[in-house]
């Protein structure tokens, strides 16, 4: 049977089993190396107040928000795109 993807849809290589995470959208259990990880920064202070605090020399550390999505939710939200057969075989490397 032909292989659809070189990586079999995961980044685990020969590491054995990996842990699981919950999808942030639908709550499905997804292998951690297969889930799509999205990180974002959240400020806990209003922009006007933050500007005043920065003017006085205060440092406001942003909170990093990490979300994991299953493949179907990542496609639905536009985090990953549906690619053609030749594009799926091609990775970030040259060739």
VMD Tcl script that draws the C-alpha trace (Angstrom):
set ca {
  {0.00 0.00 0.00}
  {1.45 3.43 -0.88}
  {2.53 5.77 1.89}
  {0.65 9.07 1.94}
  {3.25 10.90 4.00}
  {6.93 10.23 4.63}
  {6.55 11.06 8.33}
  {3.31 9.05 8.68}
  {1.76 12.27 9.96}
  {3.92 12.41 13.08}
  {7.27 13.75 14.25}
  {8.16 10.93 16.57}
  {10.65 9.03 14.39}
  {11.66 5.83 16.20}
  {10.99 7.04 19.75}
  {8.23 4.59 20.65}
  {4.98 5.94 22.03}
  {4.59 9.62 22.86}
  {2.26 11.27 25.35}
  {-1.18 12.56 24.52}
  {-2.73 16.01 24.79}
  {-6.29 17.29 24.56}
  {-7.32 19.28 21.50}
  {-8.17 22.84 22.59}
  {-11.11 22.99 20.16}
  {-12.92 19.64 20.37}
  {-11.25 17.96 23.36}
  {-10.07 14.88 21.47}
  {-7.03 12.99 22.76}
  {-4.22 13.44 20.22}
  {-0.63 12.15 20.30}
  {1.59 15.07 21.30}
  {3.85 14.71 18.27}
  {0.89 14.68 15.88}
  {-0.98 17.63 17.41}
  {-0.45 21.10 15.98}
  {0.98 23.42 18.62}
  {0.04 27.10 18.55}
  {1.65 29.56 20.93}
  {0.43 33.09 21.49}
  {1.14 35.92 23.89}
  {-1.49 37.40 26.15}
  {-1.13 40.70 27.99}
  {-2.84 40.89 31.36}
  {-2.76 44.71 31.42}
  {-4.81 47.16 29.33}
  {-2.81 48.82 26.53}
  {-3.28 52.36 27.90}
  {-2.20 51.33 31.39}
  {0.71 49.32 29.97}
  {1.92 52.38 28.06}
  {1.92 54.48 31.25}
  {3.71 51.76 33.22}
  {6.36 51.38 30.53}
  {6.92 55.15 30.57}
  {7.70 54.87 34.30}
  {10.17 52.06 33.58}
  {8.14 49.01 34.59}
  {8.54 45.68 32.79}
  {5.34 43.81 31.98}
  {5.99 40.17 31.19}
  {3.59 38.66 28.62}
  {1.96 35.33 29.44}
  {2.54 32.64 26.81}
  {-0.63 30.75 25.86}
  {-0.02 27.27 24.41}
  {-2.81 25.42 22.58}
  {-2.76 22.04 20.86}
  {-5.12 21.21 18.00}
  {-5.97 17.89 16.36}
  {-5.38 17.81 12.59}
  {-9.05 18.18 11.67}
  {-9.53 21.22 13.93}
  {-6.24 22.74 12.70}
  {-7.45 22.44 9.10}
  {-10.85 23.88 10.05}
  {-9.27 26.89 11.79}
  {-6.77 27.46 8.95}
  {-3.66 26.68 11.02}
  {-2.56 24.09 8.45}
  {-3.64 23.98 4.82}
  {-4.80 21.08 2.69}
  {-1.93 20.33 0.32}
  {-1.71 18.50 -3.00}
  {-0.17 15.03 -3.26}
  {3.22 16.36 -4.40}
  {3.26 19.10 -1.77}
  {2.59 16.56 0.99}
  {5.70 14.59 0.06}
  {7.84 17.74 0.04}
  {9.06 18.98 3.41}
  {10.95 22.12 4.39}
  {14.24 20.74 3.10}
  {15.49 21.11 -0.48}
  {14.63 18.36 -2.93}
}
mol new
graphics top color blue
foreach p $ca { graphics top sphere $p radius 0.5 }
foreach p [lrange $ca 0 end-1] q [lrange $ca 1 end] { graphics top cylinder $p $q radius 0.2 }
display resetview
